[in-house]
Each structure stands twice: as structure tokens, then as C-alpha cells.
Amino acid sequence: MDGAQVAYAAVREFDVEMEDLQAVLHYFKELRISAQVTYSAHISLLAPVRRLPVDVLSEIFLFSCSQGLVFNAGPDNRVACEAPVLLLSAVCHFWRNIVLTQPSLWDTILI
């Protein structure tokens, strides 16, 4: 074999090794994504809002609904929500149960 053939063989070996490393990298990226999803699910369980008693959350919800919610959105940076109780009920199962069992919250819907 001459020098060019040796160099070409070395390049092919590197290509094969790099393909193997790319497969390993892809595998670890998938594992990382899975771990990140698990972490996010667990960290949300530790959120301070989850430790608030139902009666406190109900009062916060009632205040929010009576004031109307305003949040950043379009070019004017304000979007008024005419039925914030519907937004609150869509956050999670726990909040939905609170909203559904508080009739005073449903008095705030503007028709």
C-alpha cells in the first residue's frame, strides 16, 4: 500500500468511528430529554403554590376573577379576559376541582 491508500484507510476508519460516536451521542441526548421531562414533572410537584390551602387558593381565585385577569399578549401588551374562571379551571386538575366547587367564582362570568 502506498501513502495515499494508508491515509484513505485511516479516513474511512475515522468515518466509521465518528458514525458510532454520533449514535452514542444521539442515545445520550434521548436519555437527557427523558430525564428533563421527569425532572420537570417532579419539580412542579414542589411548587409553593401546591402547598397553599384550598380556602386560600379560592380567595385568590375569587379576587382574580372579580378584578378580571390581564396578561401580556399582543402588540399593545394587554389582553383582557372576560372569563378568568375558565382559564383557572384549565390550569390543572387540582385547580379545576377548586373552581368547580366554588359557586361564587362562576358569578364573575360576564355574558
C-alpha positions as CSV (number, residue, x, y, z in Angstrom):
1,M,0.0,0.0,0.0
2,D,1.2,3.5,-0.8
3,G,0.8,6.5,1.4
4,A,-2.4,7.6,-0.2
5,Q,-4.1,4.3,0.4
6,V,-3.0,4.3,4.0
7,A,-4.3,7.8,4.5
8,Y,-7.6,6.8,2.8
9,A,-8.0,3.7,5.0
10,A,-7.4,5.9,8.1
11,V,-10.0,8.4,6.9
12,R,-12.5,5.6,6.5
13,E,-11.8,4.2,10.0
14,F,-12.3,7.7,11.4
15,D,-15.6,8.0,9.5
16,V,-16.8,4.7,10.9
17,E,-15.7,5.7,14.4
18,M,-17.5,9.1,14.1
19,E,-20.7,7.4,13.0
20,D,-20.6,5.2,16.1
21,L,-20.0,8.2,18.3
22,Q,-22.9,10.0,16.6
23,A,-25.2,7.1,17.5
24,V,-23.9,7.1,21.1
25,L,-24.4,10.9,21.3
26,H,-28.0,10.6,19.9
27,Y,-28.7,7.9,22.6
28,F,-27.5,10.2,25.4
29,K,-29.5,13.1,24.0
30,E,-32.6,11.0,24.1
31,L,-31.8,9.9,27.7
32,R,-31.2,13.6,28.6
33,I,-34.6,14.6,27.2
34,S,-36.3,11.8,29.2
35,A,-34.5,12.9,32.4
36,Q,-35.5,16.5,31.8
37,V,-39.2,15.6,31.4
38,T,-39.1,13.6,34.6
39,Y,-37.3,16.4,36.4
40,S,-39.8,19.0,35.2
41,A,-42.7,16.8,36.4
42,H,-41.2,16.4,39.8
43,I,-40.1,20.0,40.3
44,S,-43.7,21.2,39.5
45,L,-44.9,19.0,42.4
46,L,-42.7,21.0,44.7
47,A,-44.0,24.4,43.6
48,P,-45.0,26.6,46.6
49,V,-48.5,27.2,45.2
50,R,-49.2,23.5,45.7
51,R,-48.8,24.0,49.5
52,L,-51.5,26.7,49.7
53,P,-54.7,25.5,51.4
54,V,-57.8,25.3,49.3
55,D,-59.5,28.2,51.0
56,V,-56.6,30.5,50.3
57,L,-56.5,29.5,46.7
58,S,-60.2,30.0,46.5
59,E,-59.8,33.6,47.8
60,I,-57.0,34.3,45.3
61,F,-59.2,32.9,42.5
62,L,-62.2,35.0,43.6
63,F,-60.0,38.1,43.8
64,S,-58.6,37.4,40.3
65,C,-62.0,36.8,38.8
66,S,-63.5,39.9,40.4
67,Q,-60.7,42.0,39.1
68,G,-60.5,40.4,35.7
69,L,-57.2,39.0,34.5
70,V,-54.9,41.0,32.3
71,F,-51.8,39.4,30.9
72,N,-49.1,40.3,28.3
73,A,-50.0,39.3,24.8
74,G,-50.2,41.2,21.6
75,P,-48.6,44.4,20.3
76,D,-50.5,46.5,22.9
77,N,-49.2,44.1,25.6
78,R,-52.6,43.8,27.2
79,V,-55.4,41.3,26.7
80,A,-58.4,41.3,29.0
81,C,-60.1,38.1,29.8
82,E,-63.8,38.2,30.3
83,A,-64.0,34.8,32.0
84,P,-60.8,34.2,34.0
85,V,-62.6,31.4,35.9
86,L,-62.3,29.4,32.7
87,L,-58.6,30.0,32.5
88,L,-58.1,29.0,36.1
89,S,-60.1,25.8,35.6
90,A,-57.8,24.8,32.7
91,V,-54.5,25.0,34.7
92,C,-54.6,21.6,36.3
93,H,-56.9,19.0,37.8
94,F,-56.5,20.3,41.3
95,W,-57.4,23.9,40.3
96,R,-60.3,22.7,38.2
97,N,-61.8,20.9,41.2
98,I,-61.4,24.1,43.3
99,V,-63.0,26.2,40.7
100,L,-65.9,23.8,40.1
101,T,-66.7,23.6,43.8
102,Q,-66.8,27.4,44.3
103,P,-70.1,28.8,43.0
104,S,-69.0,32.4,43.9
105,L,-66.4,32.1,41.1
106,W,-69.0,31.5,38.5
107,D,-70.8,34.6,39.4
108,T,-68.0,36.6,37.8
109,I,-68.5,35.5,34.2
110,L,-69.7,38.3,32.0
111,I,-72.2,37.4,29.3
